[in-house]
Every structure is written in C-alpha cells, then in structure tokens.
Amino acid sequence: MSRAGKNSFKRNDYYTYYRCIKPLHDSYNMDKNKYFSILNDIFDGLFDVIVAEGSIDLPYRLGSLFLRRIETKPKMVDGKMVYVAPVDWEKTKNL
C-alpha cells in the first residue's frame, strides 16, 4: 500500500491494508460493510469510554486520548468582533 505524501488514513485505507495482510483462509474474508460495521463499533466503544472516564491511556507509550472543552465567547476589540469558534448566531445578534 503506497501512501507517499499523505499523513492521514481513512476507513478505506484500513480496509485496503486488511485485504493485503489477511491470511488466505476463507474464514478471514470480510466484505467492506462488515469491516466498517466492526470499525464503527470499536470507535463507538472508545468514544463511550472517553466520555465516561475522561481519557484513555494508549499502550506502548503512544500517549492518551481525551476530550477538552474550551468555552469561547465573542468579544469586541477596537470596534471589531473577535471570535475563533464556530459562529453562534443567537449570541452574535445580541452583541
């Protein structure tokens, strides 16, 4: 699998890699929909653990996964609105 010049992987890339490395035995054949279903279940489980516990420590010193919420509010600086988060139209109208 050649990925020269790319720095991210998507679900299709994982499936292509799986098809390249799987054993030849027929019991390991899996269609794309079933593979994606399993992958989604794993990601949903990871998300549930992160929400419940706050973080997940990854093995082999890969670091940790956590969610961090940053509250940002629009403000006026020198007569211009400064806002770096997605626009909340209700708060913007009230400025």
VENSUL-V61495 format. One record per residue. RES is the residue in one small letter. OMEGA is omega as a letter, one per 30 degrees, with the letter a starting at -180 (none if undefined). Layout:
# VENSUL-V61495
res:omega
RES:OMEGA
RES:OMEGA
This chain:
# VENSUL-V61495
res:omega
m:a
s:a
r:a
a:l
g:l
k:a
n:l
s:l
f:l
k:a
r:a
n:l
d:l
y:l
y:l
t:l
y:l
y:a
r:a
c:a
i:a
k:l
p:a
l:a
h:a
d:a
s:l
y:l
n:a
m:l
d:a
k:a
n:l
k:l
y:l
f:l
s:l
i:l
l:l
n:l
d:l
i:a
f:l
d:l
g:l
l:l
f:l
d:l
v:l
i:l
v:a
a:a
e:l
g:l
s:l
i:l
d:a
l:a
p:l
y:l
r:l
l:l
g:a
s:l
l:l
f:l
l:l
r:l
r:l
i:l
e:l
t:l
k:l
p:l
k:a
m:l
v:a
d:l
g:l
k:l
m:l
v:a
y:a
v:a
a:l
p:a
v:l
d:a
w:a
e:l
k:a
t:l
k:a
n:l
l:none
